[in-house]
Each structure stands twice: as structure tokens, then as C-alpha cells.
Amino acid sequence: MRSDSRSARIQVLVAEQAARRGARAGVVDVCTAAVAALPVDGAGVSAMSRTTASHPLCSTDAISEQLEALQLTLGEGPCVDAFTHGSAVLTPDLLTGALQDRWPVFADAALEAGARAVFALPLQMGAISPGVLDLYADIPTVLDTEQLADALAFADLATLLLLVARIDGTGGPVDGALADRGFEDLGGYRAEIDQATGILTVQLDVGVDEAFVRLRAYAYTQGRRLADVAADVVAHRLRFSPDTEPGRTDEET
């Protein structure tokens, strides 16, 4: 995670955007706040996975929407590379020759759509990566050190918002996890979900990605919050088995 003061400032900016919408904070508020705070013209988030189909979650404008769709359809671009390699991909100018060679189809399509600079930031919690935050500018743009740190903090918060809330088809949170607890508790959510995922890798003898998929799948089918299920796993009230449905232990009353 980023510094506490920076994270707190970013959380306030996102909370203010959510308040303007009259809704709980979601990744759409992260995108809107990022555009307001950084020298970019638009932002979008795509949910990405190595095991299931990736899809756009939100975008701030038509160009952002087009950029998300282009990359997921073509299978190339900063977003795809950021997810694949787990590191930020910063492209200050898409007209750079090397980028034309790297993304021969996307680069031209993005320029035609109206983007000149694109910054892709993977959403990560340990080994788990649920997606990518994309930022674009319509002129050649370089993010300075402070701006990049802010962009990464926005990506951190987007990660937490995706992991603590069940996501519906439009990318909005449909449970009350964030309504019941404030932003100050997000770090606790992150640690507990990470710990529960690690426990499941042992119980199920699977990798981190598969363990997290099983954790979320159970929360979804039971109509429960992901954080609550994670808490039960960590407290040994819930145990997963490779061959049977997850079951409660005798410790739970």
C-alpha cells in the first residue's frame, strides 16, 4: 500500500465523488476522482482474469470506454501488458515508434479514438490481480513522481473496492460492505482476505488465483460478503475441502 497520508487523501477524493452521486463508493468514483486529480482526460477499469473472460467495469467518457473495449477485444495494449506482467505500463506518447511496433493494431486504433497517452496500472493485492485501471490523455503527457504515486494510490483503492464488494454486471457494489464500515477499515479487509486466500491454497492445494475464485464463489452462492466469509476462514469457523462443499466447523455455535 502507499503512504497513509496519501491513501487518506485519495480516499477523501473518492468519497466526495461518491457523495455527489449519492451512492456508496465504487470503482467509477475512483475513475472520476483520478481524472479530476491528475493531468488526464479519462479513466476506465476492466475486470481481468486468467481463467474467465475479461470485461470493462466502468469508464468516464466515450474514449475511455472505447480504449477498454479495444484492448480486451484485440488482446494487446497497455492494459493487457499491465495485467500480464503485474506492473504499471506508462505510455506518454502513442506515436513513439517502439509502441507502434509493440501494439501495431491498438496504437493506431487508440490514436484514432482520440488518445495520445495511456497509463495502465494493475490492480493488485499480493498475488491477486482483479483488473487494471487505465488513464488516458489526449496530448503527450508525462506523470511526474507525485502524480504517479497518486495514480498508484487510486489503483490501490480500486483494488480494495473490487475485492470487498460483490460486483454486478455494471461494476457497482451490490452489498453493504462499504456502507457498514468506513474507508479506514479497508486495510483490515485487505489483510483478512489475503490471509483467507492463503489458507485456502493449503486446504484446496491450489494456486492463489484459484483459491480467491473459490472464496468469492462461495460468498456469492451464499449471498454473503466476501470479507465476512474471509473472517470465518481465518477464524477456522469455515473450512474448504477439495472434494466437498465448504463446511462449518464444530467451533461455530
N, C-alpha and C positions, 0 to 999 in steps of 0.2 A: 504493500500500500504506500501511498505518497505521504508527505508530512501531514501531521494532524491539522495544522493551521490551514494549509492549502485545501485539504479534504473538507474541512469545515466550511470554508468559503465556497467551495464548489457545491456542497450540499445546500447551502443557503440559496444560491442562484437557481438550482434545480427546484427547490421547494417553492420559490417565488413563482416560477413558471407554472408549476402545478396548481398553485393557489389561483393564478389568473384563469386557469381552465376550470377551476372548481372541482378538481379531481385529485385522487391520490397520485403521488409521483410515479412516473413511468419513464421508459426509455425515450419516449417522444419529448419529454421535458428536458432530458439530458441533451438531446439534439438541439432543441430550441435555445437552451441556455448556452450551449457551446458556440452556436452561431452568433449570439449576442456578445459573448466574451472574447472571441478570437477573430483574427482577420480572415474569416472565411465567409462564404456566401450561402452555404447549405451543408446539411449533415443528414446522415442516414445510418440505420443499424440493420444488419442482417443476421438472422439466426443461422448458424452454420454447424455442421456435424460431419464426421467421417463415416457415420453409419446410416444417416437418414438424409432426406432431401433438404437442402438449404433453402431459405426463403427470406425475403425482406420483411422487416417488422415495422419500420416507420421511416419517414423522410420528411424534410422540412419544406421541400419545393419540388417542382416538376423535374428539374435537372438532377437533384439528388435521387429521386425515385428512378429516373432513367439509368443513372450510374449503378445503382444497386442491381437493377434487373439485368443490365448489360453484363456485369461481371459474373453473376450467378448463371446466366444463360451461356456465356462464352467460355466460362471456366478459366478466365485469365483476368489479370488486373491487380492493382494494389491490395484490394480486399482479399482475393484468393491467396496471394502470396503471404499476407499478414497472418491469415489463419493457418496456412500450411507450415510456415516457419516459426510462428509464435512470437514474432517481433514486429515492431512498427515499420511500415513502409512509407517513406516520405518522398513525394514526387513534386518538387517545386515548380516544374515546368514540363508538361507532357510533350512539348515539341523537342525535347532533348533526344538526340539520335539514338542513344542506347535504349531509351524507353520505347521508341518506335520498334526496335528490334525485339525487345523483351515482350511487349504486348502488341503485336502487329495489328490485331483487329480492334482490341479495346481502345488503344491510344487514339486512333483516328475517330472511332465512334464517340469517345468521350469529348474530344475536341469539337466534333460536330454538334454534340449536345449542348456545349457551352461551358465546359470545364477546362481549365488550363492547369491548375494544380490540384492534386489529390493526396490526402493523408489518411492512411488506413491504420487503425490502432486495434490490435486484437483484444478481445475481452477475455481475461484470464483469471482463474482462481487456482493457483497451484498448477496441476497438470490439466485442469478442466478449462476448456475454451468454448463457451456457448455461442460466440459470434464475433462480429467486427463492427467497430464504429468508424464510419467513413466521413471525412470532411473534404469539401472542395472549395476552390476559389476560382473566379472567372478571369483572373490575371495571374501571371507568375508570382508566386508567394513563398516566402521562407518563414518558418516559425522560429522565433528566437528561443533561447533556453527557457525563459519563463513561460512563454506561450506553449511550448511543447510540454513542459511539466503540467500546465493546466489541462492540456488536451489529454494527457495520460490519466490525470485525476478524473476527468469526465468519463474516460473509458472504465476506470476502476468502479465508479459509481454505477455506470450502466451494467457492469457485470453483476454487482450486488443486487440491483433491481431485478435483473433477469432471474437470478438464482433464488431469491426469496419469495418471488411471486409466481404463481402458476400463470402461464401465458395463453391467452385465447388467440383466435385466428388473426386478429388485428394487432397483436402485440401489446395489448393493455392488460394490466393486472386484474384478475377476477377474484382474488381472495382478499382478506383483510389484513394481511401480514404487516403492511406498512402503515395501515390506519391504526393498528393496535400498539405499535412501537415507533419511537422516533428514529430519526437518522442516526442518533448516537449509538443505537444498538446494532447497526448494520455490521460492524466489525465482529460482534459476537455471533451473528448469523453466519458470517463467512467462515469463522473458525469452526463452528459446530458442524456445518455442512461438510467442510473439508475433512474434519475428523471422522464423521459418519461414513463418508465415501471411502476413506482409508480402511475403516473397519470392514466394510463390505467387500473390499478387494480380497481380504483374507477369508471371510466367510464364504464367498462365492468363487474364490480362486479365479478372478477375472481382473482385467486392467481397470485403471481409474475411470476411463470414459464409460465403459460398460457398467461399472458399479454405480456411477452417477445416474445413468439411464434407468437402472433398476430402482434406485432411490426415488427418482421423480415419477416413474411409472406407478410405483406403489402409492405415493402421495396422491396422484391423480385418480387412480381407481378407487381409493378410499375416501376421496373428497376432503383430504386433509392438507394442511400447509406443509410445504417442504421442510421448513425449519422445525415444525413440531415432530415430524417423522424422524428427522435427523437427531433431535434431542432424545427420542426414545431409543434409537440405535446406540447412541453414545452412553446412555444410562443403562444399557443392556435390558431394556424392557421389551425390545423388539429384536428378533434375530432372523436373518435371512438364510435360506438353505438353497443350494444349487438345484435340488430336485423337488422341492415342495414350495408352497406358498409361504411367505413370511409369517411367522407366528409370534404371539406374545409369550413372554416367559412367565414363570411362576412368581417372579418378583413383583409383577404388576397386580395390584388389588383391584 
